[in-house]
Amino acid sequence: MTGEEKPPRARRLSTWTTRRWLQVGVAVSMTALVLLGATGSWVLARTASISENLVNVRSPAVTTAFRLESALLNQETGIRGYGLTGSPEFVVPYRQGLADQKTYMATLAELLAPDRAGLADLNRVQESATRWQERIAQPIAATPPGSPSPLATERAEEGKVAFDAVRTSLREQQERLRADGVRVGEDLSDTMRLRNWLFTAIAVLIAALVGLAFEGLRRGITTPLELLGTDARVITDGDFDHAITPTGPADLRRLSSEIDFMRRRLVRELASSEETRLRLDAQAADLQRSNAELEQFAYVASHDLQEPLRKISSFTQLLQRRYGEQLDARADQYIDFVVDGANRMQILINDLLDFSRVGRVHQAHQEVALDTVLEGALSSLSVSIEEAGAVITHDPLPSLVADPTQMGMLWQNLIGNAVKFRRPEETPKIHVSAVREGELWRFTVTDNGIGIAPEYAEKVFVIFQRLHTKDVYGGSGIGLAMCKKIVEFHGGTIFVDPEHELGTRITFTLARQLPKPAGQPIPVEATRSAEEPTR
C-alpha cells in the first residue's frame, strides 16, 4: 500500500431499537409460518380430495366395471345355452344380466360423471352391448322354448364377433379405469410425500425460529443487560471511575449512555460534596474552637463585669448611708439611678449567661413528666401569680425525653410573661394545652393579656427586642428568645398564633425523643479559669 495507511473505518452501529427488532422478527416469523401453514392446509386438502376420489370413485368404478362385465357374460352364456337347447332355464340368467347391466350402467354413469373419457368408454360399452343384444340376444330370446333356435346356428359367427366387440370395449374401459386408479394412487403418494416434507420443514422452521429468538434475545437484550448490570455492580462497589460501555440495540445503548452520564455527574457531585465536606469540617472545627473561646470569654467577662458592678452598687449604697444627710434630694436620686443601673446590668449579665448555656450546659436527657415540671415552674412564680391573682389551668401533659432544667426555664418564661403582660383591672387567666400530632406534641399557652400585634409576632423572639419600655414592664427582653432556643434545641418550633384575639397564644412543638446533637457540647465549667475572682 502506497501513501499513508488509512485508519480502519468505524463499525456503524444499528439505529434499530429493541422494539423494532422484535417487531421485524415477529413479522418475518409470522409471515413464514402463515405461508407454510397455508401451503400445509392446501396439501392436506389436496390429500383428502385425492383420497376421497380414490376411495369413493376410482375403486368403486373398477369394481362396478367388472360387475358389468360379469352381467354381460351372464347374458351371453344364457342366450347361447337357450339357443342351442331351447330350455327356458337359460333365459333366467339372461334376464338377470339385463337387470344387473342397467344397474351397473347407472352406477358407472354417476361415478364417472366428471370424467369425459370414462363416460366415452361407458358409451362404447353400451353401444356394443346394444348391437349384440339387438342382433343376437333379443331375436334368440324371442323364439319359442322347447327346441333349439335356428337363429343360434345361423348367427353363431356374427354373435361371436359382436360379443368380442363387447369384450373389447369392456377391456378398454377396465384398462382405462385401472390406469386412472394407478395415476390417482401415484398422485396421492406424491401429495403425501409433499405433505410429510412440508410439515418437516415447518417443524424445522419453528425450531430455527425458536433458536433464533433465543439467540437474538441473548445477544440483543440478555447479554447487554448483564454487561450493564456488571458495570453497575462495579460502580456500586465503589469504582466510580469505571466507564459503562454501551452495547446492544439503540435504546439499550441510549440507556447505558444515560446511566454513564449520571455516573459522571455523580462523580462530579461527589467530588464537589467531598470538597465541601472538608471545608465544612474545617469550619466546624474552627467554630467549635471559637465557641469554646467565646464561652470562656463570656464566663470570665461576666464574672469580671459582675465584680465591679457589685462594688459600684455596694459603695454607692455605703456612700448614701454615710453621707445621706449631707447630700440633697437630687444627689440621692442620682445615687438611686446608679444602684438601679448596676442591678439591671447584673440581671442582664445573668440572663445572657443563661441564654448562652441553653443546649450546652444542661444535657440531662431523660424522661420528663411535663406536669411535674410545670408545677415546679408555678411554684417558682407563686409570688407573682399570687400578687396578680392569676388563674392558671392546664390539660394533662405528656412525658417526653428532654432536659428537665430547660423545660422548667421554658414554662417559667412563658407563664411569667403571661402573668406580667396582663390587662389592668382584669384577672389573668392562663391555660396550657397539649395535642399529639404524629411524632410531635403541640403545646399552647393562652392568656387574656394585652396581646401581641401581628407585625411584632416574629420580633418578640429576637434577643433584646422589647415592645414596651422598662418603666412600664420590667425585664431584659431575653425571655422569649430563650424559649425559642430551648424549643429548637428539642426539635420543635415556636410562634405566636396570629388568629387568636383577646390576649396572646404562644404555640410550640416538641419531639417525643430529643434530636441527636450534632456534636458533644463543651461545658462552661470546663472553660473556667483556674483563678476565679472572689465575691
C-alpha positions in Angstrom: 0.0 0.0 0.0 1.4 3.3 -1.0 1.0 6.6 0.9 -0.3 6.9 4.4 -2.3 4.0 5.7 -5.9 4.9 6.3 -7.4 4.2 9.7 -9.9 1.4 9.9 -13.5 2.5 9.3 -15.5 2.5 12.5 -18.3 -0.1 12.6 -21.6 1.6 12.0 -24.0 0.8 14.9 -27.5 -0.1 14.1 -30.2 2.5 14.9 -32.8 -0.1 15.4 -34.3 -0.3 18.9 -35.3 -3.4 20.8 -39.0 -2.9 19.9 -38.2 -2.6 16.2 -36.0 -5.7 16.2 -38.9 -7.6 18.0 -41.5 -6.2 15.6 -39.5 -7.1 12.5 -38.6 -10.6 13.8 -42.1 -11.4 14.8 -43.4 -10.1 11.4 -41.0 -12.2 9.4 -41.6 -15.3 11.6 -45.4 -14.9 11.3 -45.2 -14.4 7.6 -43.1 -17.5 7.1 -45.4 -19.5 9.4 -48.5 -18.2 7.7 -47.2 -19.1 4.2 -46.1 -22.6 5.3 -49.4 -23.0 7.2 -51.4 -22.1 4.1 -49.3 -24.5 2.0 -49.8 -27.2 4.5 -53.5 -26.6 4.6 -53.6 -26.8 0.8 -51.6 -30.1 0.8 -53.9 -31.5 3.5 -57.0 -30.6 1.5 -55.4 -32.0 -1.7 -54.6 -35.2 0.1 -58.1 -35.5 1.4 -59.5 -34.8 -2.1 -57.3 -37.4 -3.8 -58.1 -40.0 -1.1 -61.8 -39.4 -1.4 -61.6 -39.7 -5.3 -59.6 -42.9 -5.0 -61.8 -44.5 -2.3 -65.2 -43.2 -3.4 -64.8 -43.0 -7.2 -61.9 -44.9 -8.8 -62.1 -48.1 -6.8 -65.9 -48.4 -6.9 -65.8 -47.7 -10.7 -63.3 -50.5 -11.3 -65.4 -52.9 -9.2 -68.6 -51.9 -11.0 -66.9 -52.3 -14.4 -66.0 -55.9 -13.5 -69.5 -56.5 -12.3 -70.9 -55.0 -15.6 -68.6 -57.5 -17.5 -70.0 -60.3 -15.4 -73.6 -59.2 -16.1 -72.9 -59.2 -19.9 -71.1 -62.6 -19.7 -74.2 -64.0 -17.9 -76.4 -62.6 -20.7 -74.1 -64.2 -23.4 -74.0 -67.6 -21.6 -77.8 -67.7 -21.1 -78.6 -66.7 -24.7 -76.1 -69.2 -26.1 -77.5 -72.1 -24.0 -81.1 -71.1 -24.8 -80.4 -71.0 -28.5 -78.7 -74.4 -28.5 -81.2 -76.2 -26.2 -84.4 -74.1 -26.1 -84.5 -74.8 -22.4 -86.3 -71.9 -20.5 -84.0 -72.0 -17.5 -81.2 -70.5 -19.6 -83.4 -67.3 -20.0 -83.2 -66.6 -16.3 -79.5 -65.6 -16.2 -80.0 -63.6 -19.4 -82.8 -61.6 -17.8 -80.9 -61.2 -14.5 -77.9 -60.0 -16.5 -80.1 -57.3 -18.2 -81.3 -56.0 -14.8 -77.7 -56.0 -13.5 -76.4 -54.3 -16.6 -78.9 -51.5 -16.2 -78.0 -51.0 -12.5 -74.2 -51.1 -13.1 -74.5 -48.7 -16.1 -76.4 -46.2 -14.0 -73.8 -46.5 -11.2 -70.9 -46.1 -13.6 -72.6 -43.1 -15.2 -72.9 -41.5 -11.7 -69.3 -42.3 -10.7 -67.8 -41.1 -14.0 -69.9 -38.0 -14.4 -66.9 -35.6 -14.2 -64.7 -37.9 -16.3 -65.4 -37.4 -20.0 -63.1 -40.2 -21.1 -64.7 -42.6 -18.7 -68.2 -41.7 -19.9 -67.0 -42.2 -23.5 -65.7 -45.7 -22.7 -69.0 -46.4 -20.9 -71.0 -45.2 -24.0 -68.9 -47.5 -26.3 -69.6 -50.5 -23.9 -73.3 -49.6 -24.0 -73.3 -49.3 -27.8 -71.5 -52.6 -28.4 -73.7 -54.3 -25.9 -76.8 -52.9 -27.5 -75.7 -54.0 -31.0 -75.1 -57.5 -29.7 -78.5 -57.6 -27.9 -80.4 -56.3 -30.9 -78.8 -58.6 -33.5 -78.3 -61.8 -31.4 -79.7 -61.8 -27.9 -83.2 -60.4 -28.3 -84.1 -62.4 -31.5 -83.0 -65.7 -29.9 -84.7 -64.9 -26.7 -87.9 -64.3 -28.6 -88.0 -67.8 -30.2 -90.4 -70.3 -28.5 -88.9 -72.6 -25.9 -88.7 -76.4 -26.3 -86.4 -76.7 -29.3 -83.1 -75.2 -30.4 -83.4 -71.8 -32.1 -82.3 -71.8 -35.8 -81.0 -68.2 -35.3 -78.4 -69.5 -32.9 -76.9 -71.6 -35.6 -77.3 -69.1 -38.4 -75.8 -66.2 -36.5 -73.3 -68.1 -34.4 -70.3 -66.4 -36.2 -71.9 -63.0 -36.1 -72.8 -63.3 -32.5 -69.2 -64.3 -31.7 -67.9 -61.2 -33.5 -70.5 -58.9 -31.9 -69.7 -60.1 -28.3 -66.0 -59.9 -29.0 -66.6 -56.2 -29.6 -68.4 -56.0 -26.3 -65.4 -57.7 -24.6 -63.0 -55.3 -26.3 -64.9 -52.3 -25.2 -65.1 -53.7 -21.6 -61.4 -54.4 -21.6 -60.6 -50.9 -22.8 -62.9 -49.5 -20.2 -61.3 -51.5 -17.4 -57.8 -50.7 -18.5 -58.5 -47.0 -18.5 -60.1 -47.3 -15.1 -57.2 -49.2 -13.7 -54.8 -46.7 -15.3 -56.7 -43.8 -13.7 -56.7 -45.6 -10.4 -52.9 -46.1 -10.6 -52.4 -42.5 -11.6 -54.6 -41.3 -8.7 -52.7 -43.5 -6.3 -49.4 -42.2 -7.5 -50.7 -38.6 -7.2 -51.8 -39.5 -3.6 -48.4 -40.9 -2.8 -46.7 -37.8 -4.2 -49.0 -35.5 -2.3 -48.4 -37.4 0.9 -44.6 -37.2 0.4 -45.0 -33.4 -0.2 -47.1 -33.2 3.0 -44.5 -35.0 5.0 -41.7 -32.8 3.7 -43.7 -29.7 4.2 -44.6 -30.5 7.8 -41.0 -31.5 8.5 -39.9 -28.1 7.0 -42.5 -26.4 9.3 -41.1 -28.2 12.3 -37.5 -27.3 11.3 -38.5 -23.7 10.7 -40.2 -23.4 14.1 -37.2 -24.9 15.8 -34.9 -22.5 13.8 -37.2 -19.5 14.8 -37.1 -20.6 18.4 -33.3 -20.9 18.3 -33.0 -17.5 16.5 -35.4 -15.9 19.0 -33.3 -17.2 22.0 -30.1 -16.2 20.3 -31.5 -12.7 19.4 -32.7 -12.2 23.0 -29.4 -13.3 24.3 -27.3 -11.1 22.1 -29.7 -8.1 21.9 -31.2 -8.0 25.4 -29.8 -10.5 27.9 -26.1 -10.0 27.3 -26.3 -6.2 27.1 -28.3 -6.1 30.3 -25.8 -8.5 32.0 -22.9 -6.3 30.9 -24.8 -3.2 32.1 -25.5 -4.9 35.4 -21.9 -5.9 35.8 -20.7 -2.4 35.2 -23.4 -1.1 37.6 -22.2 -3.5 40.3 -18.6 -2.4 39.8 -19.7 1.2 40.3 -21.8 0.2 43.3 -18.7 -1.4 44.9 -17.0 2.0 44.8 -15.2 2.2 41.5 -17.0 5.4 40.3 -14.4 6.0 37.6 -15.4 2.7 35.8 -17.0 3.7 32.5 -20.1 1.9 31.2 -19.7 0.6 27.6 -22.9 0.9 25.5 -23.9 -2.4 23.8 -27.0 -3.9 22.2 -29.8 -2.2 20.4 -30.1 1.6 20.1 -32.4 2.0 23.1 -30.2 -0.1 25.4 -27.2 1.8 24.2 -29.0 5.0 25.0 -29.9 3.7 28.4 -26.3 2.8 29.1 -25.1 6.3 27.9 -27.7 7.9 30.2 -26.6 5.8 33.2 -22.9 6.6 32.4 -23.8 10.3 32.1 -25.5 10.0 35.5 -22.3 8.3 36.9 -20.1 11.1 35.6 -22.4 13.6 37.1 -22.4 11.8 40.4 -18.6 11.7 40.3 -18.5 15.4 39.8 -21.1 16.0 42.6 -19.3 13.6 44.9 -16.0 15.4 44.3 -17.7 18.7 44.9 -19.5 17.4 48.0 -16.3 15.9 49.4 -14.6 19.2 48.9 -17.5 21.0 50.6 -17.5 18.5 53.4 -13.8 19.1 54.0 -14.4 22.8 54.1 -17.3 22.3 56.4 -15.3 20.1 58.7 -12.6 22.7 58.9 -15.2 25.4 59.5 -16.9 23.3 62.1 -13.6 22.7 63.9 -12.9 26.5 63.8 -16.5 27.2 65.0 -16.1 24.7 67.8 -12.8 26.2 68.9 -14.3 29.7 68.5 -17.4 28.8 70.6 -15.2 27.3 73.3 -13.1 30.5 73.4 -16.3 32.6 73.3 -17.9 30.7 76.2 -14.7 31.0 78.2 -14.6 34.7 77.4 -18.3 35.2 78.2 -17.9 33.4 81.6 -14.8 35.3 82.5 -16.2 38.6 81.2 -19.4 38.1 83.1 -17.6 37.5 86.3 -15.2 40.3 85.7 -18.2 42.6 85.0 -20.2 41.5 87.9 -17.5 42.1 90.4 -17.1 45.9 89.5 -20.9 46.2 89.4 -21.2 44.7 92.9 -18.5 47.2 94.1 -20.3 50.1 92.4 -23.6 49.1 93.9 -22.1 48.4 97.4 -20.0 51.6 97.6 -22.8 53.7 96.2 -25.2 52.5 98.9 -22.5 52.9 101.5 -22.0 56.5 100.3 -25.7 57.1 100.6 -25.9 55.8 104.1 -22.8 57.7 105.4 -23.3 61.0 103.7 -27.0 60.8 103.0 -27.8 63.7 105.4 -25.1 65.9 103.8 -26.5 65.4 100.2 -29.6 67.0 98.7 -32.5 65.2 97.0 -31.0 65.3 93.5 -27.9 63.6 94.8 -30.0 60.8 96.3 -31.8 60.5 93.1 -28.5 60.1 91.2 -27.4 57.5 93.7 -30.6 55.6 93.1 -30.0 55.7 89.4 -26.5 54.3 89.8 -27.7 51.4 92.1 -30.7 50.6 89.8 -28.4 50.6 86.7 -25.9 48.3 88.4 -28.6 45.9 89.5 -30.2 45.8 86.0 -26.7 45.3 84.5 -26.2 42.3 86.8 -29.6 40.8 85.9 -28.8 41.3 82.2 -25.4 39.6 82.5 -27.0 36.6 84.3 -29.7 36.3 81.7 -27.1 36.3 78.9 -25.2 33.6 80.7 -28.4 31.5 81.0 -29.2 32.1 77.3 -25.7 31.0 76.2 -25.9 27.9 78.3 -29.1 26.5 76.6 -28.2 23.3 74.9 -24.6 23.3 76.2 -24.5 23.1 80.0 -27.8 21.3 80.7 -27.7 17.9 78.9 -29.6 15.6 81.2 -31.6 13.7 78.6 -34.2 11.7 80.5 -37.9 11.0 80.6 -39.5 14.2 81.9 -43.1 14.5 83.2 -44.1 17.9 82.0 -46.9 18.1 84.5 -44.3 17.9 87.3 -42.1 20.4 85.6 -45.0 22.9 85.1 -45.9 22.6 88.8 -42.3 23.4 89.7 -42.3 26.4 87.5 -45.6 27.6 89.0 -44.1 27.1 92.5 -41.2 29.4 91.5 -43.6 32.0 90.2 -46.0 31.7 93.1 -45.3 35.2 94.5 -46.1 37.0 91.2 -49.0 34.7 90.5 -50.5 35.4 93.9 -49.9 39.2 93.6 -51.7 39.2 90.2 -54.4 36.8 91.3 -53.8 34.8 88.1 -55.9 31.7 87.4 -53.8 29.0 85.7 -55.2 25.7 84.3 -53.7 23.1 82.1 -54.6 19.9 80.3 -52.9 16.6 81.1 -49.4 17.0 79.8 -47.3 14.1 78.4 -43.9 12.8 79.3 -41.0 13.5 76.9 -37.3 12.8 76.7 -35.9 16.2 77.4 -33.7 18.3 79.7 -35.7 19.0 82.8 -33.9 22.2 83.7 -34.5 23.7 80.2 -38.2 22.6 80.4 -38.5 24.4 83.7 -37.0 27.5 82.2 -39.4 27.2 79.2 -42.5 27.0 81.4 -41.3 29.7 83.8 -40.7 32.2 81.0 -44.0 31.5 79.2 -46.1 31.6 82.3 -44.2 34.5 83.8 -44.7 36.6 80.6 -48.4 35.7 80.6 -48.7 37.0 84.2 -46.6 40.0 83.6 -48.3 41.3 80.5 -51.8 41.2 81.9 -54.7 43.7 81.3 -55.1 46.2 84.1 -58.1 45.5 86.4 -58.7 42.1 84.9 -58.0 38.7 86.4 -55.3 37.0 84.4 -56.5 33.6 83.0 -53.8 31.3 81.6 -54.4 27.9 80.0 -51.9 25.3 78.9 -53.0 22.6 76.4 -51.2 19.7 74.6 -52.2 17.7 71.5 -50.4 14.8 69.9 -49.6 15.3 66.1 -47.7 12.3 64.8 -44.2 12.2 66.2 -44.6 15.7 67.8 -46.6 17.3 70.6 -48.2 20.7 70.0 -48.5 22.9 73.1 -50.3 26.2 73.5 -50.1 28.8 76.3 -53.2 31.0 76.0 -53.8 34.2 78.1 -56.2 37.1 78.2 -53.5 39.7 78.5 -52.6 42.7 76.4 -51.7 40.6 73.3 -49.0 41.0 70.6 -49.7 42.8 67.4 -49.2 40.7 64.3 -46.4 42.9 63.0 -44.4 42.0 66.1 -45.1 38.2 66.0 -41.5 37.5 64.8 -39.8 40.4 66.5 -40.6 39.2 70.1 -38.4 36.1 69.6 -35.3 38.2 68.9 -32.9 38.7 71.8 -33.1 42.2 73.5 -36.2 43.1 71.5 -38.7 44.9 73.7 -42.2 46.2 72.8 -42.5 48.3 76.0 -40.2 50.5 78.0 -38.6 49.2 81.2 -40.7 51.7 83.2 -43.9 50.0 82.0 -42.9 46.4 82.1 -39.6 45.2 83.5 -37.3 42.5 82.1 -34.3 42.2 79.8 -36.0 41.1 76.6 -34.3 37.7 76.6 -37.2 35.5 77.8 -39.0 34.6 74.5 -35.6 34.4 72.7 -34.5 31.8 75.3 -37.8 29.9 74.9 -37.2 29.8 71.1 -33.7 28.5 71.7 -34.9 25.8 74.1 -37.7 24.6 71.8 -35.5 24.4 68.7 -32.9 22.5 70.7 -35.6 19.9 71.4 -36.5 19.6 67.7 -39.6 21.9 67.7 -40.8 25.3 66.6 -42.4 28.2 68.4 -44.6 31.1 67.1 -47.3 33.5 68.1 -50.8 32.4 66.9 -51.9 35.3 64.7 -55.6 34.2 64.6 -56.0 34.4 68.4 -57.6 37.6 69.7 -58.3 38.9 73.2 -54.9 38.0 74.5 -51.8 36.1 73.4 -51.5 32.4 72.4 -47.9 31.0 72.1 -47.8 27.7 70.2 -44.8 25.4 70.2 -44.0 21.8 69.3 -41.7 19.3 71.0 -40.4 16.0 69.7 -41.1 12.8 71.6 -37.4 12.0 71.5 -34.7 14.6 71.9 -32.9 15.0 68.5 -29.4 13.6 68.3 -26.9 16.5 68.9 -24.5 17.4 66.1 -21.6 17.2 68.5 -20.7 16.9 72.1 -21.1 20.3 73.9 -18.3 21.8 75.9 -19.4 22.5 79.4 -18.8 26.0 80.6 -17.4 24.7 83.8 -14.5 23.2 81.8 -13.6 26.6 80.4 -13.5 28.5 83.7 -10.2 29.9 84.5 -8.3 28.5 87.4 -8.2 31.7 89.3 -11.9 32.8 89.8 -12.4 36.2 91.4 -13.6 36.1 94.9 -17.1 37.5 95.7 
